[in-house]
Amino acid sequence: TGVALDSTLNRLLFAIRFKDLDLLISDQILADSQLLFHRTLGERLGRIAPFLLYDKDPYLVIADGRLVWMIDAYTRTDHYPYSEPYPSGRGPGFNYVRNSVKAIIDAYDGTMTFYIVDPEDPIVATYAKVFPELFTDFDAMPDSLLDNLRYPEDLFRVQSDMYAAYHITDARVFFNEG
C-alpha cells in the first residue's frame, strides 16, 4: 500500500513535492486515497528483498478470484568453491544459483509473499533466519498458486549455457579448452 492522502496537509506537501497541483485540487482524491511511490514489480521487490535476484519474466495468474504476479527469485553467490563463474548481465557474476523462492504479489493491493520452495538451500535458510517475518514455508502456498508454478526461464538459460560449455564428446577438446 501507499502513503495516505487523508489530510489537506499531506495533499499540500505531496503537491509541492511532485509539483502537481492536481494532488491538491482534484475532487477524485478521497480520504482513503493513497500515493504509491514504487509501483513497478522490480522497484517493489528490490526494496523489500534486494538480496535476491529476480527472473526477468514475471507472469500474471488468477488465483482464488484475484490477479497475482508470480516471480521466480534466486539466491546466488560468487564464492562457491570449485565451480565455474557465470557472467551475469544484471550485476556481478555468480558461480552458484538456485531458484529457492517464489515471490507472489497481489495485483490489487500490492501485498507480497515470499515462499521458500527450496529449504535445503543454505543461502535462503540464512536469509530466513535473518528475516523470519519475510519468508513463508512452501507448504503454506495455496493450491491455486501451486497449479501455476513453472520452470523459470532465466534459470533454464543459465543451465543450458553451462551445459553447452561442458557438453563435449571429444576428450582432447575438453582438455585443450582449459
Salt bridges, closest charged atoms under 4 A:
ASP57 OD2 - ARG150 NH2 2.90
ASP72 OD1 - LYS102 NZ 2.27
ASP78 OD1 - HIS79 NE2 3.14
ASP106 OD2 - ARG66 NE 2.72
ASP109 OD2 - ARG66 NH2 3.90
ASP118 OD2 - ARG98 NE 2.80
GLU153 OE2 - ARG157 NH2 3.02
ASP154 OD2 - ARG90 NH2 3.20
ASP154 OD1 - ARG157 NH1 3.07
ASP170 OD1 - ARG172 NE 3.56
